[in-house]
Amino acid sequence: MAIADPHAKGNYILSVKTTIIGSKVLNPGGEPLGKIEDIIIDFRNDLVAYAILSFGGAFGLGDKHFAIPWSVIQYNRTDQCTVIDIDQDRLANAPGFEKRKLAGYGRQYLG
């Protein structure tokens, strides 16, 4: 990601949260993909690991969520949007997860 610094701590996380969370997401062709609803921090190394993309649905109903690796995310400061290089059709046909189930994943995978 263009604004990411793998060694940054502290205020960097605040910047990520206020800049990225809630931002619209487009692919490089300008197609809307949804919005970033949350970020996942790997507390073993204090780095942002994933952004949670909400795709499809309306008013929070029927949408799918995807954990997008932080390394593939770009932020367009001019347009104030997140850019992910993936087609709408690929997301539409991919299995996502329900956001309410996300809270239960962390403990079993972080040991």
N, C-alpha and C positions, 0 to 999 in steps of 0.2 A: 504494500500500500504506500502511496506516495508520501503520506504524512506520518507513517509509522517509523518509530525508532526503537529497535529491539532492546535498547539499554535504558530507555526512558521509564521513569516511575513517577508516582505522585500525581502532579497536576496533569500529566499526560492522559491518565485514565479519565479525569474529569473532562478534558478536551474531547476525547473519543466519545464519551457519553453524550455531551451536549451537541456535538457535531454530527455524529453518525446515527445514534438512536433516533428513530422517527423520520429519518431521511428517506426520500423516495429512491427507488432502485431502478436503474435502466440498464439495458445491455448496450454495447457499443453502437448498435444500430438505432438507438433511441427508443426501443420498445420498452414499455413499462413492465417491470417484473414484480412490483410490490413495494414493501418498505422494510427497513431494518427495525425489528421490535426489541432486540436485546443483544447483548454481547456476552460471551463466555470467557472468563479469565481462568487461565491455568495457574493456580496458586502455587504450584511446585516451582515455577520459574517467574511468576508475576508478569506474564505476557498475555495479551489478548489472543485467544486461540481461535474463536469462531464468532461470527455474527449470525443472528437468527433472522432469516428472511421469511416474511409473511407473504405468501403468494396466493392469488385468486380470492374467491369469496367476496362478500360485501358486508360491511359493518361488523367485521370480526366473525362472521358466520360462514362456514364452509371453506375457510382458507386452510392451506397447508403450510407447514413450516419446514424450513431446511436449515441445517447448520452448515454455513458456508465457511470454509477455511479462510482465516484472516489474510493469509498470504496471497489470495487471488482477488482481494477487494481493492478497488481504487476509489478515491474520493475526488470528485470534480468540484473544486472550490468555487469556480466561476458560477456553475449552475447549482451549486449546493445540493448535489445528489451523489449517490453511491453508484458505481459502475461495476457490473459483474459480467464477464464474457460467457453468457449462456443463452440459448434460445428459449423463448416462451414455451414452445412445444415440448422441449425436453423437461421443463419443470412441470408442465401440465400432465405429462405422462409418468412422472417419477413419483414413487411413494414418498410422502412427507411424514411428519409426525404431528400430533396434537400438542400444542404448547403446554397444556396443563400437565402433560406427562413428562416434560423436560426436567422438572425439579427432582424427579426420582432417579435420573441417570447419573448424576455426579458422583455420588458416594461409591457406587459399585465400580466405576471406572477409574477413580482417582486413588483407590486403595486406602 
